[in-house]
């Protein structure tokens, strides 16, 4: 155990997002509650030369009326070392925020709310922010938008400072063809990939979002619709991973051979279609929380009861 969170009025508690590393081996994460103002925290854990780890709170949410609170998605670094994340609640309109944490030359971090969700642009973001090479940010929201069922929102940095936002995707109501996305993956061509828990009539989908030459809403192409057929998983949950060949890996919360979920792979085919392969069935555990690709090229993830590794062909 590296650290135990303390409900002491300064430390955060209830952490449910994955951790990230910087180039120096420091760990960064967030908590949904606690901190100096009760709205959650962003924290850093640093390895010590004599052994052990030191934890420090970089920011406590809820410091003012326009601040966000209850940050649930994982953090994301940009190339300059700034951290980005989302808050489910708070902001000037109460619909959640996208925030930036910037390290200061004299020490400490400065938090800036770079977007406050108000309704038409979506509300209640709870996934990680995805950053493209141009510095544009993408994140899904759980509700709001034109159909009230969520959006995918893009935030672009401006040359003179500040940010400009736009909705690039409108989710359809629960049970419709499409639905709310989990955290998004980006490929080398600038397309976004995401899993929708309720898409495809309620059993889930994996989709590709592609920008259009004339601008406006992005084109959605459904790559796979999960089916409750006793073998395929249903209701994809957690973050997906994408490899250099464009294969997509993810998990479903339920379904599969035992009913407790699956690990799946989606592979692009020469004719433009996608092929799904179930890599693993989960038994007696359930609720898989996404996967990551390790430096060895294998998949790693966790269920309610254990951490697993799947060796992929190299």
C-alpha positions, 0 to 999 in steps of 0.5 A: 500500500502506497498511501491511505487517504484521510478524511481530515479536512485537507486530504481528498477521499473516494478516488475512482479514476485511473492514475497516470504517470509523468516522465519522472515517475510521479503519480497523479490522480483525483478524488471525488470528495474531500479536500479543503472545500469538500469538492474533491481534489487532484493529488500527486504522489512522488517516490522518495529516495529513501523509499516510500511515497509522499502525497500532496494535494495539488488542488481542492475543488469548490473554492468559489461559486464558479469552481467545479466539484466531484471530479470523476474522470482520469487526468490527462497531460498535454506536452507542456505539462499541464493537467486537464480533467472534468468535474461532474458538478459545479461551474457557473451554470451547475452543469460541470466543468473542464479544468486546467491545472498548470505548474508554476515556476516557483512551485504549486499549481494554478487551476483554471476553469476553461469551460463551464457546461450550461445545457445545450453543450451538454452537462455532467461530464465524467470521462477523461479528456482526450487531447489531439496533436493540435491541443484540442480537447474532446470529452463526452457528457452524460446528458444535455445537448439537443436531445437531452442525452449527452454530447461530445464536446470539443474545446480548441485553444486560441492563438491570443489566449482562451478557448472556443468550444463546439458540440461535435456529436449529439447523442440520441435518447437511451435505447436509441441507435446511439448513446452516451460515450465513455472516454474517447480514443484518438487515431493518427488520422484524427478520428475518435472512437468510443463505446456507448453503454446504451447504444444499439437499442440498449445493449451498447455499441462501439462507434467512430466519429470522423470530422467533416470537410465542411465542419459542423457535427462529426459523422458517426459510424457504428463499428459494432453493436453488442448482442445479448446472444449468450456469447457477446458481451453487452453494455461496454463500460470503462476506458477502451485502448487502441493499438498502433494497428488500429485495433480497439480493446475494451470490456463489457459490464455484463453478458458473455458466456457466464453473464458477468462480462467480456474482454473484446477486440475490434479489428478493421478489415480490408473491406472497411468492416470491423470484426469482433473477437471475444478475448476473455469471458469473466466468471463470478466477478463481473463489472470490468472497468476497462483495459490498458495496453502495457509496454509489453503489448499485453492487455491489463485490467480489473474486475471487482475481485482481481487484476488480470493480464491477457497476452496478445499475439506479438 
